[in-house]
Amino acid sequence: MKALILAAGRGERMRPLTDRTPKPLIEVRGKRLIEWHLEALARAGVRDIVVNTAWLEEQFPATLGNGARYGVDITYSFEGRDHGGALETAGGIAKALPLLDDAFWVVSGDVFVPDFRFEPGDAQRFEAGDALGQLWLVDNAPHHPTGDFGIAADGLASRDVEPKFTWASIGLFRAALFDDIAVGTKLALRPKLELALDQQRLRAVKYDGRWTDVGTMERLASLREPA
């Protein structure tokens, strides 16, 4: 199964650092954030990886190359070059679809999740089922106390079930969820998640490992403190 790493965002809340460095290329604990994902995907046997880019996008191929040193093959989806800027999450996935397969992993390039395993078994079960998406959820951080979704007894994501958890920006998706989006359209992911939820085709799994959304300088600083 292929994977898409989302790396197109501007990182406004982390300026001036992100004026010169895209968030996924910021170093945390000896590696760039995106390198943690590349290495984890390689360990799981994922070899074909798409990285979508927009802000300072020339830095990605200059830094990561074709992925050979990580044991993967990287293809780039250049939203800045082709569309003048980032297309948001669903728009970015839609643009990358020709480079992906029917089902694929998605992970945000700016989350730190060093223990996550992109398990082949999870991918195989998802591919064999009829879900349009499967989300990994984590405990709510102080900056997002209300969470996103609950997990129903049948493993489906729910708006109503308590407690609610936060999407970890890691998931499995099916191309059919995005193939009606015209390439170049800016579109957030949430409307597509709501559509899959309404069709009872959005699954959710709790993840209890380490996870940080590196969205502010304070969160970055906390990761750089001695363990």
C-alpha positions in Angstrom: 0.0 0.0 0.0 1.2 3.5 -0.8 1.3 6.4 1.6 0.7 10.2 1.3 2.6 12.5 3.7 0.9 15.9 3.9 3.6 18.6 3.9 2.0 21.6 2.1 1.1 23.9 5.0 2.4 27.3 5.7 2.8 27.0 9.5 1.7 30.5 10.3 1.8 30.0 14.1 5.4 29.0 14.0 6.8 32.1 12.2 9.5 33.3 11.9 11.0 29.7 12.0 8.7 28.6 9.2 9.5 31.6 7.1 12.7 29.7 6.1 11.9 26.1 6.9 8.7 24.1 6.2 7.3 22.5 9.4 7.9 18.9 8.3 11.6 19.7 7.8 12.0 21.0 11.3 14.3 18.8 13.4 13.0 17.1 16.5 15.2 14.8 18.5 17.8 14.3 15.9 15.6 13.9 12.8 13.3 16.0 10.7 9.7 15.5 11.5 9.0 14.0 8.1 11.9 11.6 8.5 10.3 9.9 11.5 7.4 9.0 9.1 9.6 7.9 6.2 11.5 5.5 8.4 8.4 4.2 10.1 6.7 3.6 6.7 9.8 1.9 5.4 9.9 -0.4 8.5 6.3 -1.4 7.7 7.2 -2.3 4.1 5.6 0.8 2.5 7.9 1.7 -0.3 6.0 4.1 -2.5 5.4 7.5 -0.8 3.9 10.7 -2.1 4.7 14.0 -0.4 2.5 16.9 -1.2 4.1 20.3 -1.1 3.4 24.0 -1.5 5.2 26.3 1.0 9.0 26.4 0.3 8.4 23.2 -1.7 11.7 23.2 -3.4 13.3 22.3 -0.1 11.7 18.9 0.0 13.3 17.3 -3.0 16.5 19.1 -2.2 16.5 17.6 1.4 14.9 14.2 0.9 15.8 13.4 -2.7 14.1 10.4 -4.2 13.9 8.7 -0.8 16.5 6.0 -1.5 18.4 6.7 1.7 15.3 6.0 3.7 14.5 2.8 1.8 11.5 4.3 0.0 10.6 5.9 -3.3 9.3 9.4 -3.0 7.2 11.1 -5.6 6.2 14.8 -5.1 2.8 16.4 -5.7 3.7 20.1 -6.2 0.7 22.2 -5.3 2.6 25.5 -5.2 4.1 25.0 -8.7 0.9 23.7 -10.2 -1.8 25.7 -8.4 -0.1 28.7 -6.7 -0.4 27.4 -3.1 -1.7 24.7 -0.8 -5.0 23.1 -1.6 -5.9 22.1 2.0 -6.1 18.5 3.1 -8.9 17.0 0.9 -7.9 19.1 -2.1 -4.3 18.0 -1.7 -5.4 14.3 -1.5 -7.5 14.8 -4.6 -4.5 16.2 -6.5 -2.3 13.3 -5.4 -4.8 10.5 -6.4 -3.2 9.7 -9.7 0.0 8.9 -7.8 -1.8 6.6 -5.3 -3.9 3.4 -5.4 -7.5 2.6 -4.4 -6.5 2.6 -0.7 -3.6 4.4 1.0 -2.1 5.7 4.2 -2.3 9.4 5.0 -0.2 11.1 7.7 0.5 14.7 8.4 4.1 15.7 8.1 4.0 18.0 11.2 2.9 15.5 13.9 5.4 13.8 16.1 4.3 10.2 16.7 7.6 8.3 17.1 6.1 5.0 18.2 3.3 4.6 15.6 3.4 1.5 13.4 1.9 1.5 10.0 0.8 -2.1 10.4 0.4 -4.1 7.2 -2.4 -6.0 8.8 -4.4 -2.8 9.4 -3.9 -1.8 5.8 -5.0 -5.3 4.5 -8.2 -5.3 6.7 -9.1 -1.9 5.5 -8.5 -2.7 1.9 -10.7 -5.8 2.2 -13.6 -3.9 3.8 -15.9 -1.2 2.6 -15.0 1.7 4.8 -14.0 4.9 3.1 -11.7 5.9 5.9 -10.2 4.8 9.2 -8.9 7.3 11.7 -6.5 6.9 14.5 -7.6 9.0 17.5 -5.7 10.2 20.5 -6.5 11.8 23.9 -7.5 15.5 23.6 -4.7 18.0 24.1 -5.2 21.2 26.0 -5.5 23.2 22.7 -8.3 20.9 21.5 -10.3 19.9 24.6 -13.6 19.0 22.9 -12.1 16.4 20.5 -13.4 15.3 17.1 -15.1 11.9 17.2 -16.1 9.2 19.6 -15.8 5.5 18.9 -18.9 3.4 18.8 -19.1 -0.2 20.0 -18.9 -1.4 16.3 -15.7 0.5 15.7 -17.4 3.3 13.7 -16.5 6.9 14.3 -19.4 8.8 15.9 -20.5 12.4 16.6 -22.6 11.3 19.6 -20.6 8.7 21.5 -18.6 10.0 24.5 -15.8 10.4 25.2 -14.6 12.3 22.1 -11.0 12.0 21.0 -8.8 14.0 18.6 -7.9 12.8 15.2 -4.1 12.1 15.2 -3.7 13.1 11.5 -3.1 9.5 10.7 -5.5 7.4 8.7 -6.3 5.0 5.9 -8.5 6.3 3.1 -10.1 5.1 -0.1 -9.8 7.1 -3.3 -13.5 7.0 -3.8 -13.9 9.5 -1.0 -12.1 12.1 -3.0 -12.5 11.3 -6.7 -15.3 13.8 -7.2 -13.1 16.7 -6.2 -11.8 18.6 -9.3 -8.0 18.9 -9.2 -7.0 22.3 -8.0 -9.9 22.7 -5.7 -9.2 24.0 -2.2 -11.1 21.8 0.3 -10.7 20.8 3.9 -11.0 17.2 5.0 -13.8 17.6 7.5 -16.7 17.7 5.0 -15.5 14.4 3.5 -15.2 12.8 6.9 -18.7 13.9 7.7 -19.9 12.3 4.4 -18.2 9.0 5.2 -19.6 9.1 8.8 -23.2 9.7 7.5 -22.8 6.6 5.3 -21.5 4.6 8.3 -18.2 4.0 6.4 -15.8 5.9 8.7 -14.0 3.7 11.2 -12.0 4.9 14.2 -9.2 3.3 16.4 -7.8 4.7 19.6 -4.0 5.3 19.7 -2.3 5.6 23.1 1.3 6.2 22.1 3.2 9.4 22.2 1.8 12.1 19.9 2.3 15.8 19.5 0.8 18.2 17.0 3.8 20.5 16.4 1.7 23.5 15.7 3.3 26.1 17.9 6.8 27.1 19.1 5.8 26.1 22.6 5.0 22.5 21.6 8.2 22.4 19.6 10.2 23.6 22.6 8.6 20.9 24.8 9.8 18.2 22.4 13.3 19.6 22.5 13.5 19.5 26.2 15.7 16.7 27.7 13.7 13.6 28.2 
